[in-house]
Amino acid sequence: MARLSPAEQIEQSYDLAIMALADYLTHKRDATATVDALIRILDRDALRDAITEVLVDSRVHPRPKADLPLVR
């Protein structure tokens, strides 16, 4: 099985959360089960590690800022 990049792990967790909410909205899951599912998604060590890695990487390798003035 291929290892997902941190961004892919975050995206996968987002997709799982959206599916859990969709199940709630279509009455396939009740509110308690939906909250439990969302907590399980957010409580994964792999997700926390992926978010940390993305945040650290953005600090170490910041994106160049545009030289365009702000439009008001």
N, C-alpha and C positions, 0 to 999 in steps of 0.2 A: 504494500500500500504506500502510495506516495505521501510524503509529508507536505502539508499545506504551509504556505508562507504565512507570516503573521497577519497580513492584510486579508488573505483568503480565510483564515480562521475567524477573524472578526466578521467578515462578510457572511460566512456560514452561520455564525451565531445570530446575526441579524436576521437572516432568512428563517432560521428556526423560530425566532421570537415572533416574526410576522406570521408564520404558519400557526403558531399557538394562539395568537390573537384572532386570526381568521377562523380557527376552530371555535373559539368562544363566540364570535359574531354570528356564525352559522349554527349555533346551538349544538355543536358536536361535543362541546366541553363546557362545564360550568365554571363559575368565577374562581372557586377554590382550586380546581384542577389547573386552570389557566395560570394563576399566580404561582402554584407549585412548579409548573413547567418552566415559567420564566425564571424563577429562582434557580432551578437546576441548570438552565442555560447560562445564567450569569455567574453561577458559583463554580464554574469549571476552572481548574488551575491553568489549563492550556489557554483559555481566553484571557485570563489575567496576565499570563506571560506574554501573549501576543500583543496586548494593549501596551504593556510596559516596553516591549521591544520597539514598537512603532513610536512611542513617545520619546524614548531615549535616542532612537535613530534620528528623529526630527530635531532633537536638540544638538546632536553631534554633527548632522549634515543638514543644516537649515536650507530651505528653498530660497533661491535668490528673489529679492523683492523687485517688483516692477518699478521702473523709473518714471512711470506715468504719474502726473499729479492727481490728487483726489478731485473728483467731480462733485460739486455741491449744487 
